[in-house]
Amino acid sequence: MKQQISSNEGGVESAKIFTAQELEKATNKYADDRILGRGGYGTVYKGFLPDKRIVAIKKSRMMDGSQIEQFINEVIILTQVNHRHVVKLIGCCIEAEVPLLVYEYVSHGTLFQHIYKKDGVLSNWLSWENRLRIGAEAAGALAYLHSAASKPIIHRDVKSANILLDEYYTAKISDFGASRLVPLDQTQVTTLVQGTLGYLDPEYFHTSQLTEKSDVYSFGVVLAELLTGKKPLCMERTQEERNLATLFLIAMKENRLFKILEPRLLREGSLEQLQVAAELVKRCLQLNGEDRPTMKEVAIELERLRKFNKNPWTHDQQGHDVSACLVDENEPLDLYSIHAESYTNANEISEQFNLDSSNLMIFPGNSPQ
């Protein structure tokens, strides 16, 4: 394993090889009060290195063939990446009983945690402006992975739980255990379907053909989360609207999108911004990957949205209050009046997103791997 890691060519920076003793000391023997989070992959601990750096140490649950592969895969990929919005891999330990990865410490949790506060209260900082900024930062990082890294990288598990936030609430993409390097002369790779239900690209699920557009679909779901504050899968919703992607597309088709948007955004975002953002989500969620934008196009669009002149959405250009007519249930108006040409009815949309998970490697939807 050490030979595979050290033989990485073209890497941005070699990962430091830590001893098991060094990481035991850094985590106070993996004390419970150092635990940052748990998931299907194992546990992440907060660690303190001798040079005073604070790190996050991912400790796998067990050592088997698939975990060794994911461990090596993540090391190789992250040593080829250098981007301010991608979590930095500091090193690893290969002499312990289970794989250990050491990352920069990102202090303010995941985007998932901030969108869905357990007490039901949204983080005050999560304004429309900050949602656009986080979306633009994450999109820019994915665009870099797809086109600017030494070899194209498809993340394969884009979700709000894999977007970390630092002390300045800057976004950082994390968890590359499922990611794939794409040969420069190819645009797709055939893989065992792997991902998180609710975010998983239906085209990839049905064909096993992984392309960069699979990340675009998953990112579209993240954008829908930011716009609505609704979880990607919710068993409490009706069957046809259980999947957020389906719910979003149906709401657009039935001209009632404003009813599912986060109420705060209706006060803070301009009408034009919300319309453009909704259309961008729709394009990302197209069933045919070729119809989706690239991540670079998504990043450019989100940056453009951030630069829009901020006009209160509840007033028109003459300053008249128009909120009453927009929220009046008797009015046919909506934030986005659109025809969903690709779908004939709500059932058709729902059926396209009803995935059979019998042969799918599923990750927990609310935790990084």
N, C-alpha and C positions, 0 to 999 in steps of 0.2 A: 504494500500500500504506500509506504514512504517513497518508493521508487516512482510510482505513478504520480504522486503529488509533486515531487521534486523535478520530474521530467517535463513539467508544464512548460510549453514553449510560447513565447510571445506574451507572457504574462506581464501585467502592469507592475506587479510587485510580488515577490515570493512570500508565501504565508509563513509566519514563524511557527516552528515546531515546539510546542510546550511539553514539559514533562507532566505526568499525572500528579506528581507531588506539588508542582507549581500551581496547578489549577485547584487542587484540594485546599491549599493554603489560601488561594484567592477567594474561595467561596466559604471559608471556615468549615471545611469538610462537607460541603453541600448542605449547609444548615437550612432549615425550613424558612427562617426569616430572610433568607437571601433569594427565595423563589420569586421570579418575576411573572411567570406564567406556565401553564401546563397545556399539553395538547396530545393528539394521537402519536406524535413523534417522540414525546418525552417531556423534559422539563428545561426551562431556561432560568439560569441563576445570575444574580448580580455578583460581580467579582471585582476585587481590588488588586491591581498588579503592584509590584515593588516600586515602579516608577510613578505611582500615584494615579495612573490611568484607571478609570472605571470601565469595565467591560461587561458584556452579556455572554454567558457561556451556555451553549445548547448541549444538553446531555441526552443522548438517545435512550430509549427504554431498553432495548436489547440489541444484540449484534447478530444480524442475519445478512444473507446475500443482498437483499434489496436495499437494506440500510447502508451497507458498505458502498454500494453503487451510488446511492444518493449523496452520501458523505463525500466521496471523491468527486462526484459531479459538481457539488456546490463549491468545493475548494477550487477546482479547475476554472469554473465559470467566474467566480468572484475575483480570482487573481488576474483575470483579463479585463476587469471592469474598473473604471475610474470616473465616477460621476457623483456630484454632490447630493443627488437625490436617490442614490443607491446605497444601502447600508454597507459599510466597509468591513471586510473580513480581515481580522488581525492575525489569526493563526488557528492552529488545531493541535489536537493531541491524538497520537496514534498508538500509544503504548497502554492506554487504559483498556478496561474490559469492554467498554462501549465507546463509539465515536464521540468526540468532543470538538465543538467548533467555537471559536472565540471571535466575537464581533465588537465593533464600537457599541457603546451603550447609548441607546436612544431613549430618553428619559420619560416621555409623556405618552407612552402606550400606543395603541393602535387607533386608526381612524374608526374602525368598527366600534370600539369602546366609547368614543366620543359621540358618535351618531346615536348610539343606543344606550344612553345612560341607564343604569339599573333602576334608579329611582324615578325614571321617566322624564327627568328634567334635562333638556339639552344643554350642552356646554355653552356658556354665554359668548365665548370667543368665536363660535362656529357660525359666523355671519355669512351672508351671501358672498361678500367680497372674499372672505377666507376660504369658502368652499370652492370658488372659482380658482383661487390661487393654488390650493392643494391639488385640485384636478389638473391644473396646468403643469404643476411640478411633477406629478406622477406620470402624466402623459409624456412630458419631455424626457423623463428617464426611460420609459418604455420605448419611445422613438429612438433614443440613443442605443438601447440594447438591440433593436431591430436593424439598425442601419449604420451606426457609427462605431460600434465595438469592433475589435479586431476580427471577430467572426460573429455573424448575426446570432442573436440569442432570443429564443422564444421562452417566455417565463413559464407559461402553462398553468399557473395557479394565481392569476391576478384576482385579488379580492380586497375588501376594505380591511380585513384582519391582517393582511400582508403589506399594508401601508403604515409605517411607523411615523411617529411625530416626535421631534426633538423639543428642547426647551423653548425654542422660538416657534413651535408649531410648524416647522418645515417638514415636508413629506420626504420619506425615504422608503423606496421599494425594498422588501426583504423576502427571504425564503426562496432560494434558488435550487432546492433539492430536486424538484420535478422538472427543472428547466432543461432545454435542449439547445446545443450548438447546431447551427445549420450550415452545412458545407456551402461555400461561396457560389458554387455552380448549381445550387438547388434552391427551390422556393418552398419546399415542403418536405416533411419527413413522416414516415409511417411509424406509429408508436402504439403501445398499449394505452387505451384511453385512461387518462388520469386527470383529476381535477376536483372541484368542489361543486356539488349540485346547487343550482341557483345561479351559478356563474358560468357553467360549462357551455361551450359553443355547441349547439345542436348539430351543426355540420361536421365538426370534429368527432362528436359522439357517434354519428352514424357511419362515418367513412374511415375513421382512425387516421385521417390525413391531417397532420398538424401543420398549420401555417401561422404567420404573424397575425393574420386576421382572427385567429382564435383568441389571442390576447385582446384584440380590439373589441370583440364581443363581450368578453369578461369585464373589460374596462367600461363598456357601456352600462353594464349592470351597476358598477360602482358609481358612475355618474347618476344613474337613476336613484340610487340610495341617497346621494347627496341632495338631489332635488326633492325627494319625497319623505326621507326619514323612515322609509319602510324597509323591512328586512327582505333579502333576496328570496327566501322561502318562508312561508308562514302558513301553518296548518289551520290557523283560525280563520283565514280568508276562504271564500268560496273556492271550489275545486278549479274552476276555470281561471281564477285570479290568484291562485296560491303562489304562482311564480311571479316575481316582480316584473320580469321582462314582459310577460304576458299581460299583466295588469297595466303596465305603462302603455303598451301598444293599443290595448283595448280602449283605454281612457282617451288616447289621442284620436282613435277612429270614431269614438262616440262623442267627441267634442266636449269632454268633461275633465280635461287634464287638470284644470285649476283646482278641482275638488280633491285631488290626491297629492298636490304639491304641499311642501312644508309651509304652514301659514306664515312663518317669519319671512320667507322668501317673497311672498306677495307684498309685504311691506317694504322690503329692502331692495329688491331687484326691479329694474325697469321692465316694462312689458316686452320690449324688443329683446332684451337679454334673455328673458325666460322663454320666449318663442324660439330663439336661435338655439338655446341650450337643449330644449325639448327635441328639436329637429335633429340635433347632433346625436342625442341618445338614440333616436329612432334609426338613424343611419348606422350607428354602431351595432344595433340589434337586428340588422337584416339577416334573414336566414341564409342567404347566399353570401359567402365570404367575399366574393368579388365585388359585391355591391356595397361593402363597408369601406369607410375611409381608411387610410393608413394611420398609424399612430402619430406620424409627423403632422398629417393634416388635422388630426384631432387636437394636438398640442397647439398648432397655429390658431385654430378656431377659438380655443379656450383663452389664449393670450389676447386675441382680438376682442373677445367678450370682456376681458378685464379692463380694456382700454376704452370701452364705451363711455360716453358721457352719462353720468348718473343722474337720471331724472326720476323722481318718485313715481312709481308705477300707477299710483292711484290718482294722478293728475295728467290731463292732456297738455298740449303745448300752450294753451291759453290759460292754464292754471285751474281749469274747471275740475271738480271732483267727479271722477267717472267710476269710482269703486262700486257704487250702488248697482249700476247696470251690469257690472262684470260678475257680481256675486249673487244677483237676483236669480233664484231658481226658476223663475218663469221666463227668463230670457234665454235664447238659444246661444248666446255668445259664450266663448271660452277663451282662455289664453291662447290656444292654438287651434285654429279652425283648419282641419286637414282631412284629406281623403287618404285612407290607407290602401293604396292601389294594390299592394302585394297580397292583401287578404280579403276574402269575401265576407267573412263574418267572424264573430267572437270565438265560436267553436273551432274554426279553422286555425286561428292564432293559438288557442289553447292547446290543440292537438299537436301542433308543431313543437311545443315546448314540454310535452309530457314524456319525459325520458325514462326509459327502463333502466334501472341501475343494477340489474342482476350481474353484469360482468364489468362493473365500473369500480376502479379504485377511488374511493370517496374519502375526502378529507373533511374534518369538522369545519362547518361553515363559519364559525365565529372565533377560530384560533389559528395562528400561524403554525406551519408544520414544524 
